[in-house]
Amino acid sequence: MKKFLTLVCSSLIFISCAKEKAEAQKPETFTVNTFTDLPPEIDGCSCTFAEDSVSYAKEKYNYANDLRATSFIKVNGKMIRLTETEHANSNSLTKFKSAGSGYEVEIKAKIIRTTDLEYKEMKGTITIKPKTGKTLTKTIYGVCGC
């Protein structure tokens, strides 16, 4: 009987530990929200991006930056301030990398139209990598200019 009870207790402990480990390894989920009001830091020259041109026309942004060092995204209803870690421009491709509050964000966008030297219309992707959890990549449309 003692062996049976020992076996049952050991099994319950093993099952409990395995369940806790599985829950700890489950990636956190997050939602990227849109925002219509730009933070006050986004003033003057900037880049703003939305899911597509229709959302952009409705000013439902996914990402905004000040073309210097500050970027914003909204995750799970909370505005996240990011600091730019990399910025690269070529004739047709723009790339921004930013990090902050446990997130890394990368924008890769191709210029689809230039109206003048200061206004560029773009399409590309945004990739959001949380410290823990699953990476999210979405298509984006936006404008950079002054």
C-alpha positions in Angstrom: 0.0 0.0 0.0 2.9 2.4 0.8 4.4 1.8 -2.6 1.0 2.5 -4.3 0.6 5.8 -2.3 4.2 6.8 -3.1 3.6 6.1 -6.8 0.4 8.1 -6.9 1.9 11.1 -5.0 5.0 11.1 -7.3 2.7 10.9 -10.4 0.7 13.9 -9.2 3.8 16.0 -8.5 5.2 15.1 -11.9 2.0 16.0 -13.7 1.7 19.3 -11.8 5.3 20.3 -12.7 4.8 19.4 -16.3 1.7 21.5 -16.5 3.5 24.5 -14.9 6.4 24.2 -17.3 4.0 24.0 -20.3 2.2 27.1 -19.1 5.5 29.0 -18.6 6.6 28.1 -22.1 3.3 29.2 -23.8 4.1 32.4 -25.8 2.4 35.6 -24.6 -0.1 37.0 -27.0 -0.4 40.7 -27.8 -2.5 42.9 -30.0 -1.3 45.9 -32.0 -3.9 48.6 -31.8 -4.4 51.6 -34.0 -4.3 55.2 -32.7 -5.7 58.4 -34.2 -4.1 61.0 -32.0 -0.4 61.4 -32.6 1.7 61.9 -29.5 3.0 65.5 -29.1 6.6 64.3 -29.8 5.5 63.6 -33.4 5.5 67.2 -34.6 6.9 68.4 -37.9 8.9 66.0 -40.0 7.7 62.4 -39.3 6.7 59.0 -40.6 3.3 57.6 -40.0 2.1 54.1 -41.0 -1.2 52.3 -41.0 -2.4 48.8 -42.2 -3.3 50.1 -45.7 -4.2 53.3 -47.6 -7.8 53.2 -46.4 -6.8 53.1 -42.7 -4.2 55.7 -43.4 -6.9 58.1 -44.9 -8.9 57.5 -41.7 -5.8 58.4 -39.6 -5.8 54.9 -37.9 -2.0 54.6 -37.4 0.0 51.5 -36.3 3.3 53.3 -36.0 4.7 56.8 -35.9 8.2 58.3 -35.6 9.7 61.8 -35.5 12.5 61.0 -38.0 15.0 61.5 -35.2 15.0 59.1 -32.3 11.4 58.6 -31.0 8.8 56.1 -32.3 5.4 54.9 -31.0 3.2 51.8 -31.3 0.2 50.8 -29.4 0.2 47.3 -27.9 -2.7 45.9 -25.8 -4.3 49.3 -25.6 -1.1 51.0 -24.2 1.0 53.5 -26.1 4.6 52.3 -26.2 7.5 54.8 -26.6 10.5 53.4 -28.5 14.0 54.7 -29.2 15.4 54.3 -32.6 18.4 51.9 -32.8 18.9 51.9 -36.5 17.9 54.0 -39.5 18.9 53.3 -43.1 17.8 54.9 -46.4 18.6 53.9 -49.9 17.0 55.2 -53.1 14.0 52.9 -52.8 14.1 51.2 -49.3 13.8 52.7 -45.9 14.5 50.7 -42.7 13.8 51.7 -39.1 14.6 49.7 -36.0 13.4 50.8 -32.6 13.3 49.2 -29.1 11.7 49.9 -25.7 9.4 48.6 -23.0 10.2 45.0 -23.9 9.6 45.3 -27.7 11.7 45.5 -30.8 10.1 47.0 -33.9 11.4 46.9 -37.4 9.9 48.8 -40.4 11.0 47.9 -43.9 9.3 50.0 -46.6 9.7 50.7 -50.2 9.0 54.1 -51.7 6.1 53.7 -54.1 5.7 57.4 -54.9 7.6 60.7 -54.3 5.7 63.9 -54.6 8.7 66.1 -53.9 12.0 65.8 -52.1 10.2 65.9 -48.7 7.2 63.6 -49.1 7.4 59.9 -49.7 4.6 57.4 -49.9 5.6 53.8 -48.9 4.5 50.2 -48.5 6.2 47.5 -46.6 6.1 45.5 -43.3 6.2 46.1 -39.6 7.7 43.3 -37.4 7.1 43.5 -33.7 9.2 41.2 -31.4 8.3 41.1 -27.8 10.9 40.0 -25.2 8.8 36.9 -24.6 6.2 35.6 -27.0 5.6 35.3 -30.7 6.8 37.8 -33.3 4.1 39.6 -35.3 4.6 40.8 -38.9 2.0 42.9 -40.7 1.8 44.8 -44.0 1.9 48.6 -43.7 1.3 51.7 -45.8 2.5 55.2 -44.8 4.0 58.5 -45.5 7.3 60.1 -44.5 7.9 63.8 -44.9 7.9 67.3 -43.6 
